């Protein structure tokens, strides 16, 4: 009797594979809020949009500006993001580091591998 693969199996396999790469030495782990911030920066990049520190501060659901500044400082120290200058020297644009982009590449490979195994 063969076990049929369900869509949930692909996702669960992906989670398993992605947890394995988190254990590999690369970038320090992120806290849950930092993960959410990283996703927002990645979405903006994917959509070819700019996301400034001020834009992020406007997302009240993420917490207070002081807390967000602390998270951004932590993420910069861990090597996940950097702040780039804009036309206005007072505004800083949030960008992913090359190491963060490589992390997303690894996650993509995990997803492809999980999907292949299910088919």
C-alpha positions, 0 to 999 in steps of 0.5 A, spaced: 500 500 500 503 506 497 502 512 501 499 518 497 502 525 498 498 530 500 499 538 499 500 538 506 506 533 505 510 538 501 509 544 506 511 539 511 517 537 507 519 544 506 519 546 513 523 540 515 528 542 509 528 549 511 529 547 519 536 543 516 539 549 513 537 554 519 542 549 523 548 551 518 552 556 519 551 562 515 547 568 519 545 568 526 537 567 527 532 572 527 526 573 532 519 572 530 518 580 529 525 580 525 522 574 521 516 579 519 520 585 518 525 581 513 519 578 509 516 585 508 523 588 506 523 582 501 516 583 499 518 590 497 524 588 493 520 583 489 515 588 487 521 593 486 518 598 491 522 602 496 521 600 503 524 606 508 525 606 515 519 611 516 515 606 512 516 601 516 515 605 522 508 607 519 506 599 520 503 600 527 501 592 527 509 591 528 510 595 534 512 602 537 518 606 533 523 605 539 522 597 538 522 597 531 529 601 531 531 596 536 530 590 531 532 594 525 539 595 529 539 587 531 538 585 524 543 590 521 548 587 526 546 580 524 548 581 517 541 581 514 539 588 512 543 594 511 540 601 510 541 605 504 541 612 502 536 616 498 535 622 495 533 625 502 539 624 507 534 623 512 530 617 509 534 610 509 531 605 505 531 598 507 535 593 503 537 585 504 544 584 504 547 579 499 547 574 505 540 574 506 539 573 498 543 567 499 538 565 504 532 566 500 536 562 495 537 556 499 529 556 502 527 556 494 531 550 493 528 547 499 521 548 496 523 545 490 526 539 493 520 538 497 515 539 491 519 534 487 519 529 492 512 529 493 511 528 485 
